[in-house]
Amino acid sequence: MSAAMGRTGRNAMRTYGVVALLALAITSTVSCDRNEQPGPAPRFQRTYGGQGDEDGKQARQTTDGGYIIAGEVTPPGSYEFDAILVRTDSIGKELWSRTFGGPGNDWFAAAIETPDAGFIAVGVRDTNDQDIYVVKTDSSGNTLWTRTYSLPGWQDACALEQTDDGGFIIAGTTDGEFSMDVYLVRLTPVGEVLWTVSVGSDNDEYATSVVQTADGGCITAGTAGDYYSELQNCYLVKVDARGALEWTERLGGENRVQGRCIRQTDDRGYAIVGTSCTPDGESANVYLARTDADGELLWTKTCGGGDRDEGISLALAEDGGFILAGNTESYGAGWTDVYVIRTDASGDTLWTRTFGTSADESCSSVCRTADSGFVIAGTADRGGDQNYDIYLIKADAEGDAGDSLH
C-alpha cells in the first residue's frame, strides 16, 4: 500500500478511491450510542496541527468529558507520516499530543479509553509489508506496550471496539490469496491474540466498521466488489464469540452501494450507513439501511443533493433515531463540507447541518456524547496550500456547534 493510501482524510475531499472504502468508523468503551456521563458539554469547532499535515480519523469522549483523537501527521517537507494521539479537555483545549511510529508510514484509525484511564490505539505500520499496529498508553499518552499483527501480504485496520471481557476486537482488510478479504482480530486486554478470521471470496471485500453484538459475537460492515466495478454492495459479516462465521449479507441489489459504519439497535437488528453511487461513481447520496437480527433488509433511505454526498459514520440517537455524518459537495460553503443528517427511527430526515468554510473539510467519525449531542473528527484545510489540520466538532442535540470555524 502506498503512502498516498494512508492519507484518507485529505484524498477523500477530492477523490474517492479505494482509500475511501478503508475509512474509519469505530466504537469504544465510551459508547457512540449511550449516555454514560451526566451534565452538559460545550459546543465548539477547533483545529489541531502545526506546519505539516494532520488528519483526524476518529474521536471519542473520555470519562472526564474531554476527548481523545486518533490520526496521522506528516512533518513539513516529509513524505512519510506518523501516528498521532491528541487529548483535549471538555472545551476542546489541547492537553497533550503524542506521535508514534518509526521508519516508513504509521497511522492510527481509532483510539479508546481503557479502564485504567489510559488509551489503546489501533492503526497500521507500513514498512516492508503493511501490518496492524496497536499501542497501549497511560493517561498521559506515554507508551506502555506495542504490538504488530500480520499475515503474508498486507493488512489494514479500520475499526476497534473494547469487548465486554476487557479485550478488544479489530476489523479491517487483508490481502487474501486472490483478492482483499475482511479480517478480524480478537485480543486479550494485554494484546495477546485469541483468534483471527478472514472472510471473503474471489472478489474484493473490505471491512470499515465493527461492533460487538448482544450475543457476544461481532458484526462488521464494509463493501464487497472492486472499487472500480459497478457491482458493489454493502457487505455484512457476522461471527460468534469464537470467531466462527454465522452469516454474510450483501445489501444494495443492482445498485452501487458502499457500506461504511454499523450499529446494533435495541431490537438486536442493525443500522448501516454508507454511500449509494451512480454507476460511474460521479454522483452519490448518503445511504441508510435497517436490517433485522439476521441481516435481512427492512428498509433503506437515501439523502443528498445533485453532486456527491457520502455517508461515513453513524451514531444511535437517544430517541431511537440516527445521527448520520459524512461529506457533501451539494451543500455548504466549500467544495467539500461535513454533512450531518438527523433522522427518526424510520429513517425520515428531521434536520440536516453542514460544517465548514470556503476551503475543504471532511468527516471521518461521529459519536454521541453524554449530553445527547455529538462529536465529529475529521480534517480541515487551514492554509490553502495543502496544510491540513485535525478538525473537531462538538455539537448539541440540535446540531448547533456554536461559532463557525474561521
N, C-alpha and C positions, 0 to 999 in steps of 0.2 A: 504494500500500500504506500503510495507516495506521500510526501509531506503535505502536498496540497489537499489530500483527502482528509487530513486532520482538521482543517480549518472550516468546519461545517458552518459555524455561525456567520462567517464572512461570505463564504461562497453561496450560502443559501439565499442571500439577498438578491443575487442576480442570476445564478444558475442553479438548477435543481437536479443534480446528477445523482450518482449512486450514493454520494455522501448524505444526501437528504434522507435516504432510507435508513441511515445509521445514526440519526439524531437521538436526542435524549428525552426520555420521559420516565422518571424514576420515582418509586415510592420509598418511604423511610419510616423510621421509628416515630418521628413527628409526622403523623399521617396527613396525606393530602386531603383526606375526606372527613376527618372528625375533629371536633374541638377538644383540645387537650390542655389548654392554658387559658384561665379566665382573664377578663379585663380587656379594655380597649387597646388598640395599637395605632400608631400614627400612620398617615398617608404620605408617601413621598415618591420621587423618582430621582435616582442617583446613578452616577457612573463611577467606575473604579479603573484606574490604569495610569500608565506613565507615557514614555516616549515611544514605546513599542506598540505591539498589537496585543490586546487581551480579548478573550472570547468567553462569555459566560454560558456554561452548559446547563446548570441546574442550581436551584436554591431551595433550601428548606428552613423553616422556622425552628429555632432551638428552644429548649425548655425555659430559658430566661427571657424569651421574647425577641431575641436577636435572630440573626440569620447566618447560615453557612453556605457559601457559594463555591462551586467546583467549576474548573475550566482549564484554559491553557493560556500561555503568554509567550510571545515571540519578542526577544530583545531587539532594539534598534540595530539594523544592519545585518541581522541574522536570518538564516533560512531554516533554522531549527527552533523548535519550541519546547517548553517545559510545562508540566502540570502545575496548577496553582489552586490554592485554597484561600478564600477571603472570608474573614469573620467580622461581622458587624454587630452593633447594638440594635435596640428596637427601633431607633430612628434612622438606621442606615449608616451611622458613622462607623468608619473602618476601625476595628480594634487591632487587627493584625492581618498580614498576608504572608504566605509561605509558598515557595516554589519547590518542586520535586522533580527528580529525573537525573539523567546523565547524558552521555553522548547519544546522538540520534534524537528522535522525537518522542515526547511523552505528553499525555494529556489525561485529564480526569473528565469522566462523563457524569459522575454523581458523587455525593458525599452525604453521609447521615451521621447524626449524633448517636453515640453509644451510651449505655447505661452508666459508664464511668465518667461521663461528661467530656470524653474525648470524641474523636471522629474516625470514621473509616471511609476511605475514598477508593473508587474503582475507575479504571480507565485503561489506557494502552501504553505499553512500552514498545517502541519501534526502533530496533537496532538492525539486526540482520533479518530476522523474521519479526512479525508483529504479535506480541503476547499480551494476555490480560495482566493488568498491573494493579495491585492492591496495596494501599498504605494505611496503617493504623497510627494515629497520633494521639497525644494527650490533649488537654483542653486548650493549650497554647499553640497547638499546631506542630509540636516537636515530634519527630518520628519515633515510634516505639518498635515497629517492625514493618517489613515489606515482604510481599510475595509476588511471584510471577507464575502464571499458569499457561501452558502451551501444548498444542498438538502440532504435528507436522504442518507446514504452511503457516497461515496467519489467522489470528483471531481478533475480533473487535468486541469490546464490552460497552454496552449502551445503557444498561439498567441494573439497579441494585435495590434490594429490599432486605431489611432485617426480618428474620423469621421468628416465630413465637418461642423457639427454644434458645434464642440469643445468637443464633448463627446468621448466615447470610445466603441469599440466592442472587446470582449474577446471570444476566441474559445478554446475549449478543449473537455474533455470527462467526462461523469458522469456515475455512477453505476446505470443503469436502473433496472426495475423490474426483468428482466430475463437476461440481458446482458449489455454490455457497449454501450452507445449512444453518439452521437455528441451533444455537449452542447454549446449554445451561450448565452452571457450576454451583453445587451446593457446598457451603463451607461451615465449619465449626466456628465458635466465637473467636478462636485464635488463628483462623485462616487455613486450617487443615481441610483437605478435600474429602467430603463424604461421598459424593458421586458426581459424575458428569454425564451428559447425554447430548447427542446431536440428532436432529430430526430434519429430514429433507428428502429430495428426490433428484431426478436428473436436471430439474430446473433450479433456479436460484431461490432461496428462502432466507429472509432476514428477520431478526427479532430486534425491536426497538423499545420494548416495554415489558415489564414483568410485575405480577403481584402474587403474593401468597394467597391461596384461596381458603375458604372457611373449613374445608375438609382436610387441611394440612398440606395439600399439594400446591401447585402453582400453575399459572397460565401466562403465556406470552402473546403479544400482538406484534405484527410486523407486516411484511409484504412477500408474496410469492410471485415469481416471474422476474425476468431480467428487466432492468430499468428502461432499456431502450425498446422493449417489446410493448405492444398494445395489450397483451394478455397478462395483466397484473391484477391480483386480488389481495384484499386484506386477508392475512393469514393468522389463524389462532392455533396454538399448540397447548394442550392440557396434559400435565403429567401428575402422578400421585406423589405422596411424600417421599417415596424411594426413587423417584425419577423415572418410573415406568410410564410409557406413553399410554394415555387413556383415549384421546381422540385428537384429530386435527379438523379444522373447518376453514373453508375459503368463503369470503363474503365479497359481493360485488358483481357476480354473474359475468355478463358480457361487457360490463363497464370496466374502465381502468381505475382501480381504487388502491391506494397505498395506505396501509394501516400504520398508526404511529403510537397510540397510547391506549391502555386498557385499565378499567377499574371494575371491581366486583360490586354489584348493587345489593341492596338489602334483601332482595328476593333470591339471592345467590345466582342471579344472572349476571350479565356483563354489559358495560357500556364501552364503546370503542370510538375513538376519534381518528380521523385521517384526512385524506385528500382524494376527491373524485375528479379525475382529469379527462379532458378531451383526448381522443386517440393520439393526437400529435403532441400532447403534453403542454401546449401553449396556454390553455385556459383551464382553470380549476376552481373548485369550490370546496369549502370545509364540509367534511362528511362525518355524520354521527350515526352510529348503529347501536341497537339494543338487541341482545340475544337472551335466550333462557339459559339455564344452568348447563345444558348440553351443547351450547353453541348454536342452537337453531335460531335463525333470524326472526325477530319480532317486528321490527320496523327500522327504517332509515330516514334521515333528513339531510338536506344539504342547505348551505347558506353561503352567500357571497355575491359578488358583482360580475362584471363582464371580463375582468382580467384574471390574474392568477391569485387565488386566496387559498391558503394552506391551513389545515388543522394539524397542530403539532402536539398538544398536550391537553389533559383533561383532569378535572377535579370534580368530586361529587359535592353538590351544594347541600346546605342543611335541610332544605325543604324537599329533597328528593330530585331536584333538577340537576343541571350540569353547568359547569364553568368550562368553556372551550377556549383555548388560547392558540394562536397561530400567527400567521403573517398575511398581510394584504397588500396587493398592488391596485385594488379597485377603490379603496377609500384611504383617508388620512392625508397627511401633509407632505409626505415624501414619496420616493419611488417605492420603498417598502416600509411599512409600519407594523407595529404589534397590533394584533386584532383579537378582541375578546368578545365572545358571544355567550350571553346568559340565557339558558333555556329552562322551561319547566320539565316535569318528569316525563312528558310525552315528546320532548324534543322541540317544542314550539318556542320560537325566539321571544324572550321578554325584553331584552335590550342588547345593544352592541356598543362597544367602545373601541377607539383606536388610540394608540400612544406612540409619540414620535415627533420628529422635527422635519424640516425640509430635506435633511440628509436621510440616511438609511438606518433603520432599526429592525431587529429581528428577535423573535421569541424562541427559546429552547425548552422551557418548562413552566408549568403553573402548579401551585399548591395552595390549598385552602389554609387560612391562618386561624388562630384561636378566636379572633373577633368576628368570624364568618366572612371576612374579606379574603383576599388572595395575594400571593406574591409571585411575581414572574421574573425569571432570569433570562437574559439574552445578551445581545451585542448592539452597540451604538457606534455609528461613525461620528467621531467628535472633531475631526480635523479637515475633512475633505481631501486628505492626501493618504488615504488608506490607514489612518490612525484610528484603530477601533478600540473601544473600551468595553468592559463588562457593564451591563445595563441591568439595574434592579428596580422593579416597580412594586410598590406596596399600595394596594387599593382597598377601599372599604367594600361592604357587601353590595353597594350600588355601582361599583366600578369607578369611584372617584379616587384619583391618586394625588389630589392636591395640585400644586403648581406644575406647569408644564416643564419638560426638560428643555433647557436652554443651551 
